[in-house]
Amino acid sequence: MTECTRRLTLTALLLGLAFAMPAQAEEAYDPWPGLVQDIFKNRPMNEGSSVIGIEMPYRAEDAAIVPVTLRSKLSPGEARRIRSITLVIDRNPAPMAAKFELGPDANVTEISTRVRVNNYTDVHAVAELSDGQLYVSKTYVKASGGCSAPAGKNVEEARNRLGQMRYRQFAREEAPPSRVREAQVMIGHPNNSGLQMDQVTQLYIPAFFINQLKLTQDDSLVLSMDGGISISEDPNLRFTYVSNGAKRFRAEAKDTDGHVFRNEWDVEKPGT
């Protein structure tokens, strides 16, 4: 090997190390301990695999609309109940994606929605039980760029659909029939993250998203959500709950610009 070849080889190795080291350092950094302090005030966390399940694809097809399902694993005879679930996407710009408060009598056991994922990341689900204890489960997702991905709808289309709501029910085959229902609420809203760029002006679009959602059967809480920029465009929640016999299902949503959207539906005739 000539001296020139040796020098070129050494230079290539040094350049390779220079590029690899930041990536390795980034991969080694774990934001979770800091998030426990910031979001949960350093409250003790119990291992939660027998309490709360979190399901997401390991490799997302579209980082802007990654499906996530949160599922209670408490046994039917458990005296405690899940009071709230906090969804944290560790490496997102605003890690706390949503906090769900569950109605005390609605027995919500499953919640599904869609989120943006900005980097390869751990995603944590933290359940607070009625005894005040926190239980955490996690999964890992390979996705990138979800928070800055352009909106799927143009500005005019998004404006025309702003605040439109739909409620759907899904048939459940159970014997004997029970009062458990499976439903979905969808809201037309761009849910701009503040990190997306207008393709015409090349300026960043201001953050504009649904930050509060409350679902009730008559006036009894089923679940509520405090949401952030990680919830995907046109937010939707699919969930199970136990009917209390109410004839009307109601939804109220608020966004960061102060708009309030309300709708209600006949439980026996769901739809637009």
Buried (B, 14 or more C-beta within 10 A) or exposed (E): EEEEEEEEEEEEEEEEEEEEEEEEEEEEEEBBEEBBEEBBEEEEBEEBEEBBBBEBBEEBEBBBBBBBBBBBBBEEEEEEBBBBBBBBBBBBBBBBBBBBBBBEEBBBBBBBBBBBBBBBBBBBBBBBBEEEBBBBBBBEBEBBBBBBBEBBBEEEEBEEBBBBBBBBBEEEEEEEEEEEBBBBBBBBBBBBBBBBEEEEEEEBBEBBBBBBBBBBBEEBBBBBBBBBBBBBBBBBBBBBBBBBEBEEBBBBBBBBEEEEBEBBBEBEEBEE
